[in-house]
């Protein structure tokens, strides 16, 4: 067995070092990814105008069951609501807005339409769902 140790003994330290470097690199990449997520959240938030005193009163029901309430002017484009939920951690690339009553899923081509165009001008509940 001493022959095996002599044969591989010189390789153990370099393997440990490579493993440590790999682990450090993975940790850095993870930090970058989470910073990027935070950066994304703040850039979505930058696209959302301040909440008005009056307007369409939208309740967003999140996948977790949590609710977020916010007012938007009726002239707000649907994409702004997407940016708003993006700023809460639900990016538009992976999530969609769905109205339960009447049952309706908002499509990409409706993102430029205003809440007024879509008939969402009073108290509304929109469900935030993961895209299939």
C-alpha positions as CSV (number, residue, x, y, z in Angstrom):
1,X,0.0,0.0,0.0
2,X,2.9,2.3,0.5
3,X,3.5,2.1,-3.3
4,X,0.0,3.6,-3.9
5,X,0.6,6.5,-1.5
6,X,3.9,7.2,-3.2
7,X,2.2,7.1,-6.6
8,X,-0.7,9.4,-5.8
9,X,0.7,11.3,-2.8
10,X,2.0,14.2,-4.9
11,X,-1.5,14.7,-6.5
12,X,-3.5,15.2,-3.3
13,X,-2.6,18.8,-2.5
14,X,-3.1,20.1,-6.1
15,X,-6.6,18.4,-6.2
16,X,-7.5,20.1,-2.9
17,X,-6.3,23.5,-4.2
18,X,-8.3,23.0,-7.5
19,X,-11.4,22.1,-5.5
20,X,-11.0,25.2,-3.3
21,X,-10.5,27.5,-6.3
22,X,-13.6,25.9,-8.0
23,X,-15.6,26.4,-4.8
24,X,-14.5,30.1,-4.5
25,X,-15.4,30.7,-8.2
26,X,-18.8,29.2,-7.7
27,X,-19.4,31.4,-4.7
28,X,-18.4,34.5,-6.6
29,X,-20.7,33.5,-9.5
30,X,-23.6,33.0,-7.1
31,X,-22.9,36.5,-5.6
32,X,-22.9,38.0,-9.1
33,X,-26.2,36.2,-9.9
34,X,-27.9,37.5,-6.7
35,X,-26.5,41.0,-7.3
36,X,-27.9,40.8,-10.8
37,X,-31.3,39.8,-9.4
38,X,-31.2,42.9,-7.1
39,X,-30.1,45.1,-10.0
40,X,-33.0,43.7,-12.0
41,X,-35.5,44.4,-9.2
42,X,-34.4,48.0,-8.9
43,X,-34.4,48.5,-12.7
44,X,-38.0,47.2,-12.8
45,X,-38.8,49.5,-9.8
46,X,-37.3,52.5,-11.8
47,X,-39.8,51.9,-14.6
48,X,-42.9,52.1,-12.3
49,X,-44.3,55.6,-11.6
50,X,-45.1,56.8,-8.1
51,X,-48.5,55.5,-6.7
52,X,-51.3,58.1,-7.2
53,X,-53.8,59.0,-4.5
54,X,-56.6,57.7,-6.7
55,X,-56.9,55.3,-9.6
56,X,-57.4,51.7,-10.5
57,X,-57.0,49.7,-7.2
58,X,-55.2,46.6,-8.1
59,X,-54.6,43.6,-5.8
60,X,-51.9,41.3,-7.0
61,X,-52.2,37.8,-5.6
62,X,-48.8,36.2,-5.7
63,X,-48.0,32.5,-6.1
64,X,-47.3,32.3,-2.4
65,X,-50.8,33.5,-1.6
66,X,-49.5,36.9,-0.4
67,X,-51.3,40.0,-1.6
68,X,-49.9,43.3,-2.7
69,X,-52.2,46.2,-3.1
70,X,-51.5,49.3,-5.3
71,X,-53.2,52.0,-7.2
72,X,-52.3,52.9,-10.8
73,X,-53.7,55.7,-13.1
74,X,-56.2,54.3,-15.6
75,X,-53.8,55.5,-18.4
76,X,-51.1,53.1,-17.1
77,X,-50.0,50.5,-19.7
78,X,-50.3,46.9,-18.7
79,X,-46.5,46.5,-19.1
80,X,-46.1,48.8,-16.1
81,X,-48.0,46.3,-14.0
82,X,-45.6,43.6,-15.2
83,X,-42.6,45.8,-14.2
84,X,-44.2,46.4,-10.8
85,X,-44.5,42.6,-10.1
86,X,-41.0,42.3,-11.6
87,X,-39.8,44.7,-8.9
88,X,-41.3,42.4,-6.3
89,X,-39.3,39.4,-7.6
90,X,-41.6,38.0,-10.2
91,X,-40.0,39.0,-13.6
92,X,-42.3,39.3,-16.6
93,X,-40.1,36.8,-18.5
94,X,-41.3,34.0,-16.2
95,X,-44.7,35.3,-14.9
96,X,-48.0,36.3,-16.3
97,X,-51.0,38.3,-15.1
98,X,-54.4,36.5,-15.0
99,X,-57.8,37.8,-14.1
100,X,-60.1,35.2,-12.5
101,X,-63.5,36.8,-13.1
102,X,-64.1,37.0,-15.9
103,X,-61.4,34.3,-16.6
104,X,-58.7,36.0,-18.7
105,X,-55.0,35.7,-19.2
106,X,-53.3,38.8,-20.4
107,X,-51.1,38.2,-23.5
108,X,-47.9,39.8,-24.8
109,X,-49.7,41.8,-27.4
110,X,-51.9,43.5,-24.7
111,X,-48.9,44.9,-22.8
112,X,-49.1,48.3,-24.6
113,X,-52.8,48.7,-23.8
114,X,-53.9,50.8,-20.9
115,X,-55.8,49.7,-17.8
116,X,-58.7,51.8,-19.2
117,X,-58.5,49.9,-22.6
118,X,-58.6,46.6,-20.7
119,X,-61.5,47.6,-18.5
120,X,-59.4,47.5,-15.3
121,X,-60.4,50.8,-13.8
122,X,-62.0,49.9,-10.4
123,X,-61.0,47.3,-7.7
124,X,-59.4,44.4,-9.5
125,X,-57.6,41.2,-8.4
126,X,-54.9,40.0,-10.7
127,X,-53.2,36.7,-10.1
128,X,-49.4,36.4,-10.7
129,X,-48.8,33.0,-12.1
130,X,-45.7,31.3,-13.5
131,X,-45.6,31.0,-17.3
132,X,-45.8,27.4,-18.5
